[in-house]
Amino acid sequence: MRERGSAMLTAVVAVMVLLLISGILFSLVNNQFKMQTTEEKALKAYYLADAGTTYGIAVMVNAVVDAVKKGNYTDTELTIKKLSPFGSAYRGEFEVTVSVSPNPNLNFNSNLDTDQVYNITATSEGYYPSKDDKNRILRKLKKEYAFKMSMDTP
């Protein structure tokens, strides 16, 4: 009779050990999944911020070119917000602030009859899944861009 009791005790201990090991493995897999998901969201937020700076620079270059051609250029700053910039199937948003000014290292000619160099600074915040989400991930990025506008181009 004593041997039967010890066999049952051994079986219960073995089951407990197996449950403990499976619990630990489940916990490790779950933590790994959470880290991977967070990394993926952070990467998406970074690319949203990168897209924001690129978009902001493109908008500002076009605005400067138009203003110079019309003869009414002034230093300016603007803020652009884009929800789901890659389409409604993808989440995320960016907010970019863009400023432009003539290059301070070169003599700026207010007559606009010679080539001019402009500095554009874009600072963007990429949010994933959205700015209003309490679990959002934010990445900030700043880019500077200089371009020369030739006055003899149409």
CORBEL-V181170 format. One record per backbone hydrogen bond with DSSP energy under -0.5 kcal/mol. CO is the residue of the C=O (numbers start at 1). NH is the residue of the N-H. E is the energy in kcal/mol with one decimal. If there is no record, write none. Layout:
co:nh:e
CO:NH:E
CO:NH:E
This chain:
co:nh:e
1:5:-1.6
2:6:-1.8
3:7:-1.9
4:8:-2.0
5:9:-2.2
6:10:-2.3
7:11:-2.2
8:12:-2.4
9:13:-2.4
10:14:-2.5
11:15:-2.4
12:16:-2.4
13:17:-2.5
14:18:-2.4
15:19:-2.5
16:20:-2.5
17:21:-2.5
18:22:-2.5
19:23:-2.3
20:24:-2.2
21:25:-2.5
22:26:-2.5
23:27:-2.2
24:28:-2.4
25:29:-2.5
26:30:-2.5
27:31:-2.4
28:32:-2.3
29:33:-2.3
30:34:-2.2
31:35:-2.4
32:36:-2.5
33:37:-2.5
34:38:-2.4
35:39:-2.5
36:40:-2.3
37:41:-2.3
38:42:-2.4
39:43:-2.2
40:44:-2.1
41:45:-2.5
42:46:-2.2
43:47:-2.4
44:48:-2.0
45:49:-2.2
46:50:-2.6
47:51:-2.4
48:52:-2.1
49:53:-2.1
50:54:-2.2
51:55:-2.7
52:56:-2.7
53:57:-2.4
54:58:-2.2
55:59:-2.5
56:60:-2.4
57:61:-2.7
58:62:-2.1
59:63:-2.1
60:64:-2.8
61:65:-2.6
62:66:-2.3
63:67:-2.5
64:68:-3.0
65:69:-2.3
66:70:-1.8
67:71:-0.8
67:72:-2.4
68:71:-0.6
76:100:-2.1
78:98:-3.1
80:96:-2.9
82:94:-1.9
84:87:-1.9
87:90:-1.4
92:84:-2.4
93:127:-3.1
94:82:-2.6
95:125:-2.3
96:80:-3.0
97:123:-2.6
98:78:-2.7
99:121:-2.5
100:76:-0.9
101:119:-3.5
103:106:-1.3
106:108:-0.5
108:110:-0.7
109:112:-1.6
116:149:-3.3
117:103:-2.9
118:147:-2.3
119:101:-1.9
120:145:-3.1
121:99:-2.4
122:143:-2.8
123:97:-2.8
124:141:-2.4
125:95:-1.9
125:127:-0.5
126:139:-2.0
127:93:-2.0
128:137:-2.7
129:92:-1.4
130:133:-0.7
133:136:-1.5
137:128:-2.0
139:126:-3.2
141:124:-3.1
143:122:-2.9
145:120:-3.9
147:118:-2.9
147:149:-0.5
148:150:-0.7
149:116:-2.0
150:153:-1.3
